[in-house]
Amino acid sequence: MAQVEKKAGLLRRTSSKKPLKEKVVLMYDEIFAKDNPTKTNPHFWDELFLMKVNLEYLEAKLESLDGEEVMKIQDNINSLFHHCVQALGEEHQIKVVNALQTLCALFRGVHQKNKSASGFDIINMLMGFDKAEHRMKDLMESLNTLLCGESSDSLKSLCLKLLLCLVTVTDNISQNTILEYVMINSIFEAILQILSDVSSRRQHGYDAVVLLALLVNYRKYESVNPYIVKLSILDDEPTLDGMGMVVHQALTEYNRQYKDKEEENQGGFFSTLTSMVGSMFIADTDEKLSVQTNEAILLALYEAVHLNRNFITVLAQSHPEINMATTPAIAAPTTPTTPLGTTPPSLDMMNSTELPLDPNLQTSNLLITFLKYSSIVMQDTKDEHRLNSARLCLIILTCIAEDQYADAILHDDNMNFRVNLHRMPMRHRKKAADKNMPSRPLVCAVLDLMVEFIVTHMMKDFPMDLYLRCVQIIHKLICYQKRSRIRLHYTWRELWSALINLLKFLLSNETVLLAKHNIFHLALLVINLFNMFITYGDTFLPTPSSYDELYYEIVRMHQVFDNLHCMVLRVSTNTGQWKEPASKVTHALVNIRAIINHFNPKIESYAAVNHISQLSEDQVRSISLNVRKNVSLNTLSQDILLKEFSSIS
């Protein structure tokens, strides 16, 4: 027994020795020593790139150095960078792969340690400022050759990951001075080649689109960005279609994940139990349904719509809608270079470009998919991340609503679709049946989305900027209908009711909201919308009875408009910062107050003569119809209205 214990003790002593270091780690240590590593080994760099990269060790070593230590070994770091670039031209693929990974570690490691350093200092640490232009030119040419050549898919993927790593190493892309060399040595054509080719787009389309979106945003307001110029004049149809396909598939994947979670949450005994208990579990349910948003792909869609008018046609290209529930999702490998915390859609989604036509399949397009995505994202804007995502969705919709050709597509009667938007669960309304959704022009889905947002986000933490964008989108669409004399068959009453309830909310929370926001600007936009319907409704409302519905809603909810008038009159007659915006609302209310003051006495008189305490909707509408036959209200305050809309119509 004593011998066994003695042997065990000996074993423990021998196992306490330090583990042997990998050879590549020892070589890294030589680089981080002061001496030139080639003095002792002339083939040092050739051997280094034949060994598997230890990214974790290399990055940690770079991050552990302070400023003085970096200056002492700067020549070695510059030499490492130089030999990495040289290795990209090697025929041996292992060397090329290891060089790409080493460059990733260099960019990340140096930036992480020196976040406060200027861009010029970073450039000097990495490659030496006097040689930077030459080094970056060689690097970009090598990457361009690899991306456009016959390299393997894995190698091309690594090239894109390196570029994404380079672009995203700083929190603010415009502070990344190294990107000046990416502007000079453009890879725009390489990105286009990837997007235009079906095979390469399937493998690399997502990274290429995100990379392009990020490069477009580099100092876009400070200097001439060549990527902005080239994207704005791009008219190659296969490339634009490829870009649209990548965005569409990424958004479709998000919608599929959300739908899967929604169905999972609705099924089973536990779900039934929670629905019986009620609001106690509402917060938990919302948390389960949350899916990570993809701002990178949204940014790409915004830049395409905003910069390139030719992309508008891509939004409306129809194809059969895939039942994504049957598509198995392949988890994308998460690497440190994945941009913005997002992952590309599964490869199975990227495999199909042409789908077999089936008359029983519902057709879809990028715009429909984006509207569905927006309806999910806009449900929850309580945290800043999702609030920004919803804001970007509304900015994209604003760009679409401002484009004449896009408006023509939205209002085209020959392009009817069934768009099943996601609606926030609310206790006072039933869930709409998807199967009963009629096929309508796409503008109806946009208006539905705006109405849904207005109804569901009246809360104390009021998203004022989102409401302003939402109402302005409705403004732009109605202005187009007025100009083009398009009579859209839409349930306008839902919109009028939502807008009136919004005014009611602003009045009820005046004190709280005024401390943070200019509520009069939003109120003015809402009143101007009603003025648009009152004055020009005969050019775009579908039927004469629509006017009766409009007048009925105004008269029925006259108390809201009366209270609004009292409030703005009170504020505009007092001195203060809201005096001028409140007075604008006072003037804009002239039409609505004229209708109320004209109809209310007639209704009250009819009720008194017929001894009716409460009139039905049909009775009120018949009274309004008789009155309108004798009095024209379309000329009331028309000069004021024309002045308000001269800038947008």
C-alpha positions in Angstrom: 0.0 0.0 0.0 2.8 2.4 0.9 4.4 1.6 -2.5 1.2 2.4 -4.3 0.9 5.7 -2.5 4.5 6.5 -3.3 3.9 5.7 -7.0 0.8 7.9 -6.9 2.8 10.7 -5.4 5.4 10.4 -8.1 2.7 10.5 -10.7 1.3 13.6 -9.2 4.7 15.3 -9.2 5.3 14.5 -12.9 1.8 15.7 -13.9 2.5 19.1 -12.3 4.9 20.1 -15.0 3.8 23.0 -17.3 2.1 21.7 -20.5 4.1 22.0 -23.6 3.2 25.0 -25.9 2.2 24.5 -29.5 4.9 25.4 -31.9 2.8 28.2 -33.4 2.5 29.7 -29.9 6.2 29.6 -29.5 6.6 31.4 -32.9 4.1 34.0 -31.8 6.2 34.6 -28.7 9.2 35.1 -30.9 7.3 37.8 -32.9 6.5 39.5 -29.6 10.1 39.5 -28.5 12.2 42.5 -29.5 14.5 40.7 -31.9 13.8 39.9 -35.5 12.6 36.2 -35.6 14.4 35.5 -38.9 17.8 36.0 -37.4 17.6 32.6 -35.8 15.4 31.0 -38.4 15.6 32.3 -42.0 12.4 30.3 -42.9 10.4 31.6 -40.0 7.6 33.2 -42.1 7.2 30.2 -44.4 6.9 27.9 -41.5 4.5 30.1 -39.6 1.8 30.1 -42.3 2.0 26.3 -42.6 0.7 26.0 -39.0 -2.9 26.3 -37.8 -3.6 29.7 -36.4 -4.3 30.1 -32.7 -6.6 33.1 -32.9 -7.4 33.2 -29.2 -3.7 33.3 -28.1 -2.7 35.8 -30.8 -5.5 38.3 -30.0 -5.0 38.0 -26.3 -1.2 38.6 -26.7 -1.9 41.8 -28.8 -4.5 43.0 -26.3 -2.1 42.5 -23.3 0.5 44.9 -24.7 0.7 48.5 -23.5 1.8 51.4 -25.7 5.5 51.2 -24.9 5.6 47.5 -25.6 3.9 47.9 -28.9 6.4 50.5 -30.0 9.3 48.1 -29.1 8.0 45.3 -31.3 6.3 47.5 -34.0 8.8 46.3 -36.6 7.9 42.7 -36.0 4.1 43.5 -36.1 4.6 45.4 -39.4 6.6 42.5 -40.7 3.9 40.0 -39.7 1.3 42.1 -41.5 3.6 42.4 -44.6 4.2 38.6 -44.8 0.4 37.9 -44.3 -0.3 40.0 -47.4 2.5 38.3 -49.3 1.1 34.8 -48.3 -2.3 35.6 -49.9 -0.5 35.2 -53.3 0.7 31.7 -52.5 -0.6 28.7 -54.4 -0.7 26.7 -51.2 -4.2 27.2 -49.9 -3.3 26.4 -46.3 -0.9 29.4 -46.3 -3.6 31.6 -47.7 -6.2 30.5 -45.1 -3.8 30.9 -42.2 -2.7 34.4 -43.5 -6.4 35.5 -43.7 -7.1 34.3 -40.2 -3.9 36.0 -38.9 -4.9 39.3 -40.5 -8.3 39.0 -38.7 -6.6 38.6 -35.4 -4.2 41.5 -36.1 -7.0 43.9 -37.0 -9.1 42.9 -34.0 -6.3 42.6 -31.5 -4.7 46.0 -32.2 -8.0 47.8 -32.3 -9.3 46.3 -29.1 -6.2 47.3 -27.1 -6.0 50.8 -28.7 -9.6 52.0 -28.8 -8.7 55.5 -27.8 -5.8 55.7 -30.3 -6.2 57.7 -33.5 -6.7 56.0 -36.8 -3.3 57.0 -38.0 -1.6 55.4 -34.9 -3.5 52.2 -35.6 -2.3 52.2 -39.2 1.3 52.8 -38.0 1.1 50.0 -35.5 -0.2 47.5 -38.0 1.8 48.2 -41.2 3.9 51.4 -40.8 2.4 54.6 -42.0 5.0 55.2 -44.7 4.2 51.8 -46.3 0.5 51.7 -45.5 -0.7 52.7 -48.9 1.4 50.1 -50.7 0.5 47.3 -48.2 -3.3 48.0 -48.3 -3.2 48.2 -52.1 -1.6 44.8 -52.2 -4.1 43.4 -49.7 -7.2 44.7 -51.5 -5.8 43.4 -54.9 -5.2 40.0 -53.4 -8.7 39.9 -51.8 -10.2 41.0 -55.1 -8.4 38.3 -57.0 -9.5 35.6 -54.5 -13.2 36.8 -54.6 -13.4 37.0 -58.4 -11.2 34.0 -59.2 -11.7 30.3 -59.1 -10.9 30.0 -55.4 -12.9 27.6 -53.2 -16.0 28.7 -51.4 -14.4 28.4 -48.0 -11.6 30.7 -49.1 -14.0 33.3 -50.5 -16.0 33.1 -47.3 -12.8 33.8 -45.3 -12.0 36.8 -47.5 -15.5 38.3 -46.8 -15.1 37.6 -43.1 -11.8 39.4 -43.1 -13.4 42.4 -44.8 -16.3 42.4 -42.4 -13.8 42.2 -39.5 -11.9 45.1 -40.9 -15.1 47.2 -41.4 -16.6 46.5 -37.9 -13.5 46.8 -35.6 -14.6 50.2 -34.5 -18.0 51.1 -32.9 -18.3 54.1 -35.3 -17.5 53.0 -38.8 -16.6 56.6 -39.8 -13.8 56.6 -37.3 -12.1 53.6 -39.0 -9.4 55.4 -40.9 -8.1 52.2 -42.5 -11.3 52.2 -44.6 -9.9 55.1 -46.6 -7.7 52.5 -48.4 -10.8 50.4 -49.0 -12.4 53.4 -50.7 -9.4 54.0 -52.9 -9.0 50.3 -53.8 -12.6 49.4 -54.4 -14.0 45.9 -54.2 -17.4 47.0 -55.4 -17.1 45.0 -58.6 -16.2 41.8 -56.7 -19.3 42.2 -54.5 -21.5 42.7 -57.7 -20.0 39.5 -59.2 -21.0 37.5 -56.1 -24.5 38.8 -56.1 -25.1 38.3 -59.8 -24.0 34.7 -59.9 -26.5 32.2 -58.5 -23.9 29.8 -57.1 -21.7 32.4 -55.3 -24.8 34.3 -54.1 -26.1 31.1 -52.4 -22.8 30.7 -50.5 -21.7 34.3 -49.9 -24.6 36.6 -50.8 -25.5 37.5 -47.2 -22.0 38.6 -46.2 -21.6 40.5 -49.5 -24.8 42.5 -49.0 -24.0 43.3 -45.4 -20.4 44.3 -46.4 -21.8 46.6 -49.1 -24.3 48.2 -46.7 -21.5 49.0 -44.2 -19.1 50.4 -46.8 -21.8 52.7 -48.1 -22.1 54.2 -44.6 -18.5 55.2 -44.3 -18.4 59.0 -43.9 -21.4 59.2 -46.2 -22.1 62.8 -45.2 -18.5 64.0 -44.9 -16.9 63.1 -48.2 -17.5 61.5 -51.6 -18.0 57.7 -51.0 -17.4 55.8 -54.2 -19.6 52.9 -53.0 -22.6 55.3 -52.8 -21.9 56.7 -56.2 -21.6 53.2 -57.8 -24.6 51.8 -56.0 -26.8 54.8 -57.0 -26.1 54.3 -60.7 -26.2 50.5 -60.7 -28.6 49.2 -63.4 -27.5 45.6 -63.8 -30.7 43.6 -63.4 -29.2 40.2 -62.3 -27.1 42.0 -59.6 -30.1 44.0 -58.3 -32.3 40.8 -58.4 -29.6 39.0 -56.5 -29.4 41.7 -53.8 -33.2 41.6 -53.5 -33.1 37.8 -53.2 -30.6 37.8 -50.4 -32.6 40.4 -48.4 -35.8 38.6 -49.0 -34.5 35.3 -47.8 -33.0 36.8 -44.7 -36.3 38.5 -43.8 -38.2 35.3 -44.6 -36.0 33.3 -42.3 -36.8 35.8 -39.5 -40.5 35.6 -40.2 -40.3 31.8 -40.2 -38.5 31.7 -36.8 -41.1 34.0 -35.3 -44.0 32.0 -36.7 -42.4 28.8 -35.3 -42.1 30.3 -31.9 -45.6 31.6 -32.0 -47.0 28.2 -32.9 -44.9 26.6 -30.2 -46.2 29.1 -27.7 -49.8 28.5 -28.7 -49.7 24.7 -28.5 -49.9 22.4 -25.4 -51.5 22.4 -22.0 -49.3 25.0 -20.5 -50.3 27.5 -23.2 -54.0 26.8 -22.5 -53.4 27.3 -18.8 -51.6 30.6 -19.2 -54.4 31.9 -21.5 -56.9 31.0 -18.9 -55.0 32.9 -16.2 -54.8 35.9 -18.5 -52.6 39.0 -18.2 -50.4 37.5 -15.5 -48.4 35.7 -18.2 -48.6 38.3 -21.0 -45.0 39.6 -20.4 -43.6 36.1 -20.3 -45.4 35.2 -23.5 -44.0 38.3 -25.3 -40.5 37.4 -24.1 -40.8 33.9 -25.5 -41.9 35.3 -28.9 -39.0 37.6 -29.2 -36.6 36.8 -32.0 -33.3 38.6 -32.5 -33.8 41.3 -35.2 -31.5 41.8 -38.1 -30.5 45.4 -38.5 -27.7 44.6 -40.9 -30.0 43.3 -43.6 -32.5 46.2 -42.9 -29.7 48.7 -43.4 -28.9 47.0 -46.7 -32.5 47.2 -47.8 -32.7 50.9 -46.8 -29.6 51.8 -48.8 -30.8 49.9 -51.9 -34.2 51.6 -51.8 -32.9 55.0 -50.8 -30.0 55.2 -53.3 -31.1 53.2 -56.3 -34.4 53.8 -58.1 -33.9 50.7 -60.2 -34.3 48.6 -57.0 -37.9 49.6 -56.7 -38.9 47.0 -59.4 -37.1 44.3 -57.3 -39.5 45.0 -54.4 -42.5 43.9 -56.4 -41.2 40.9 -58.3 -43.6 38.1 -57.5 -42.8 34.5 -56.8 -44.6 31.6 -55.0 -44.5 31.9 -51.3 -42.5 29.2 -49.7 -43.9 27.4 -46.7 -40.9 28.0 -44.5 -42.1 25.7 -41.8 -41.0 22.8 -43.9 -37.6 24.2 -44.5 -35.0 22.8 -42.0 -32.9 25.5 -40.6 -29.1 24.9 -40.5 -27.4 26.6 -37.7 -24.8 28.9 -39.1 -21.4 28.6 -37.4 -20.9 31.6 -35.1 -17.5 33.1 -35.5 -15.9 36.2 -34.0 -16.2 37.9 -37.3 -20.0 37.5 -37.7 -21.2 41.1 -38.1 -23.5 42.9 -35.7 -24.4 39.7 -33.9 -26.4 38.4 -36.8 -26.3 35.1 -38.7 -27.1 34.5 -42.4 -30.2 32.5 -43.3 -29.8 28.7 -43.7 -28.2 27.5 -46.9 -31.3 25.5 -47.9 -33.2 28.8 -48.3 -30.5 30.1 -50.6 -30.6 27.1 -52.9 -33.7 28.0 -54.9 -33.8 30.9 -57.3 -36.6 29.6 -59.6 -39.6 27.9 -58.0 -42.2 25.7 -59.7 -45.4 27.7 -60.3 -48.5 26.3 -58.6 -51.9 28.0 -59.0 -52.8 27.0 -55.4 -49.7 28.8 -54.0 -50.0 32.3 -52.6 -47.6 34.6 -54.4 -45.3 36.9 -52.5 -42.5 39.4 -53.0 -39.8 41.3 -51.1 -42.2 44.1 -50.2 -44.8 41.7 -48.6 -42.0 39.9 -46.7 -40.7 43.3 -45.4 -44.2 44.3 -44.3 -44.6 41.1 -42.4 -41.2 41.6 -40.8 -42.1 45.1 -39.9 -45.4 44.0 -38.3 -43.4 41.7 -36.0 -40.7 44.2 -35.1 -43.1 47.0 -34.4 -45.1 45.0 -31.8 -42.5 45.6 -29.1 -40.6 48.8 -29.0 -39.9 49.0 -25.3 -36.2 48.3 -25.5 -33.9 50.5 -27.5 -32.6 47.8 -29.8 -36.1 46.9 -31.1 -37.1 50.6 -31.1 -34.2 51.4 -33.5 -35.2 48.4 -35.7 -38.8 49.7 -35.9 -37.5 53.2 -36.7 -35.5 51.8 -39.6 -38.5 49.9 -40.9 -40.5 53.2 -40.9 -37.7 55.1 -42.6 -37.7 52.4 -45.4 -41.4 52.7 -45.8 -41.1 56.5 -46.0 -38.6 56.1 -48.9 -41.0 53.8 -50.6 -44.0 56.1 -50.1 -42.0 59.1 -51.5 -41.1 57.3 -54.8 -43.7 57.8 -57.6 -43.0 54.5 -59.2 -43.2 52.6 -55.9 -46.6 54.4 -55.3 -47.8 53.2 -58.7 -46.9 49.6 -57.8 -48.5 49.9 -54.3 -51.8 51.1 -55.9 -51.9 48.8 -58.9 -55.2 47.0 -59.0 -53.6 44.2 -61.1 -51.2 43.4 -58.3 -53.4 42.1 -55.5 -52.0 40.1 -52.6 -53.1 38.6 -49.4 -50.8 40.0 -46.7 -51.2 38.5 -43.3 -49.7 41.0 -40.9 -48.8 40.0 -37.4 -51.0 41.8 -34.8 -50.1 42.4 -31.2 -52.3 40.3 -28.9 -54.7 42.6 -27.1 -57.5 41.5 -24.6 -60.2 43.7 -26.2 -60.0 42.2 -29.7 -60.1 38.8 -31.3 -57.3 37.4 -33.4 -58.0 37.9 -37.1 -58.4 34.8 -39.2 -55.7 34.6 -41.8 -57.8 32.7 -44.3 -60.5 35.4 -44.4 -57.9 38.0 -45.6 -58.9 39.3 -49.1 -56.4 40.0 -51.9 -56.0 43.7 -52.2 -53.5 46.3 -53.6 -50.3 46.4 -51.5 -51.1 50.0 -50.2 -53.9 48.5 -48.1 -51.3 46.4 -46.2 -49.1 49.5 -45.7 -52.2 51.4 -44.3 -53.1 48.4 -42.1 -49.6 48.4 -40.7 -49.8 52.1 -39.9 -53.2 51.8 -38.3 -52.0 48.8 -36.2 -49.0 50.8 -35.0 -51.1 53.8 -34.1 -53.6 51.7 -32.1 -51.1 49.6 -30.2 -48.4 52.1 -29.0 -50.3 54.7 -27.0 -48.2 54.4 -23.8 -46.5 56.8 -21.4 -43.1 56.1 -22.8 -44.5 57.5 -26.0 -42.5 56.8 -29.2 -43.1 60.3 -30.7 -40.7 60.1 -33.6 -42.2 56.8 -34.7 -45.7 58.2 -34.6 -44.6 61.2 -36.7 -43.1 59.0 -39.3 -46.2 56.8 -39.3 -48.6 59.7 -39.9 -46.3 61.2 -42.5 -46.3 57.9 -44.5 -50.1 58.0 -44.5 -50.0 61.7 -45.6 -47.7 60.8 -48.6 -49.9 57.9 -49.7 -53.1 60.0 -49.6 -51.4 62.8 -51.5 -50.5 60.3 -54.2 -54.1 59.1 -54.3 -55.3 62.7 -54.6 -52.9 63.6 -57.4 -53.6 60.4 -59.3 -57.4 60.4 -58.5 -57.2 56.8 -57.3 -60.3 55.6 -55.4 -59.0 53.0 -53.1 -61.5 50.6 -51.6 -60.2 50.6 -48.1 -61.9 50.6 -44.7 -61.1 54.2 -44.1 -63.2 54.2 -41.0 -60.5 52.2 -39.1 -58.0 54.8 -39.9 -60.2 57.7 -38.8 -61.1 55.9 -35.6 -57.3 55.3 -34.9 -56.4 58.9 -35.5 -59.2 60.2 -33.3 -58.2 57.8 -30.5 -54.6 59.1 -30.9 -55.8 62.7 -30.4 -57.8 61.5 -27.3 -54.6 60.0 -25.9 -52.6 63.2 -26.4 -55.3 65.1 -24.6 -55.5 62.7 -21.7 -51.7 62.7 -21.2 -51.0 66.4 -22.1 -49.0 67.2 -19.0 -46.7 64.1 -19.1 -46.2 64.2 -22.9 -45.5 68.0 -23.1 -42.6 67.6 -20.7 -40.8 65.5 -23.4 -42.4 66.1 -26.7 -44.1 68.7 -29.0 -47.5 67.0 -29.2 -48.9 69.9 -31.2 -46.8 68.9 -34.3 -48.3 65.4 -34.2 -51.8 66.8 -33.6 -51.4 69.2 -36.5 -50.4 66.3 -38.9 -53.5 64.3 -37.7 -55.9 67.3 -38.2 -54.4 68.0 -41.6 -55.1 64.4 -42.6 -58.8 64.9 -41.7 -58.7 68.2 -43.7 -57.4 66.3 -46.6 -60.4 63.9 -46.5 -62.9 66.7 -46.0 -61.6 69.0 -48.7 -60.3 66.6 -51.4 -62.1 63.3 -50.4 -64.3 63.5 -53.5 -61.2 62.8 -55.6 -60.1 59.6 -53.8 -62.7 58.3 -51.5 -64.3 55.2 -53.1 -68.0 56.1 -52.7 -70.3 59.0 -51.7 -71.3 57.1 -48.6 -67.6 57.3 -47.5 -68.2 61.0 -46.9 -71.2 60.1 -44.7 -69.0 57.7 -42.7 -66.4 60.5 -42.3 -68.9 63.0 -41.1 -70.5 60.5 -38.8 -67.1 59.8 -37.1 -66.3 63.5 -36.7 -69.7 64.3 -35.3 -69.8 61.1 -33.1 -66.4 62.0 -31.6 -67.0 65.8 -31.6 -66.0 65.9 -27.9 -62.4 65.0 -28.7 -62.1 67.8 -31.3 -63.9 70.3 -28.9 -61.5 69.4 -26.1 -58.5 69.7 -28.5 -59.7 73.1 -29.6 -60.0 74.3 -26.0 -56.6 73.0 -25.1 -54.7 74.6 -28.1 -56.7 77.8 -27.6 -55.6 77.9 -24.0 -51.9 77.3 -24.9 -51.9 79.7 -27.9 -53.3 82.6 -25.8 -50.6 82.3 -23.2 -46.9 83.1 -23.6 -44.6 80.0 -23.8 -42.6 77.8 -26.1 -45.7 76.0 -27.4 -47.6 79.2 -28.4 -46.9 79.1 -32.1 -47.3 75.3 -32.7 -50.6 75.4 -30.7 -51.9 78.3 -32.8 -51.3 76.3 -36.0 -53.5 73.6 -34.7 -56.2 76.2 -33.9 -56.2 77.3 -37.5 -56.2 73.8 -38.8 -59.3 72.9 -36.8 -61.5 75.3 -38.8 -63.0 72.7 -41.2 -63.7 70.2 -38.5 -65.3 72.7 -36.2 -67.5 74.0 -39.0 -68.8 70.5 -39.6 -69.5 69.9 -35.9 -71.1 73.3 -35.5 -73.3 72.8 -38.6 -74.4 69.2 -38.0 -74.8 69.1 -34.2 -77.8 71.5 -34.1 -79.5 69.6 -36.9 -79.0 66.3 -35.1 -80.2 67.7 -31.8 -83.2 69.2 -33.4 -84.1 66.0 -35.2 -83.8 64.1 -31.9 -86.0 66.6 -30.1 -88.7 66.6 -32.7 -88.9 62.8 -32.9 -88.5 62.3 -29.1 -85.4 60.1 -29.6 -82.8 60.1 -26.8 -80.0 58.5 -28.8 -79.9 58.4 -32.6 -78.6 55.4 -34.5 -75.8 55.6 -37.0 -78.1 55.3 -40.0 -80.3 58.2 -38.7 -77.2 60.4 -38.2 -75.9 59.5 -41.6 -79.2 60.3 -43.3 -79.3 63.7 -41.6 -75.8 64.5 -42.8 -76.7 63.4 -46.3 -79.6 65.8 -46.4 -77.6 68.6 -45.0 -74.7 68.0 -47.5 -77.1 68.2 -50.4 -77.9 71.8 -49.4 -74.5 73.0 -48.1 -71.1 72.6 -49.6 -68.4 72.2 -47.0 -65.6 71.6 -49.4 -64.8 75.2 -49.7 -64.3 75.9 -46.0 -60.9 77.2 -45.2 -59.5 75.8 -48.5 -56.8 78.4 -48.6 -55.5 77.3 -45.2 -55.4 73.6 -46.3 -53.7 74.4 -49.5 -51.0 76.3 -47.6 -50.4 73.3 -45.3 -50.1 70.8 -48.1 -48.3 72.8 -50.7 -44.9 71.4 -49.6 -45.9 67.7 -49.8 -48.6 67.4 -52.5 
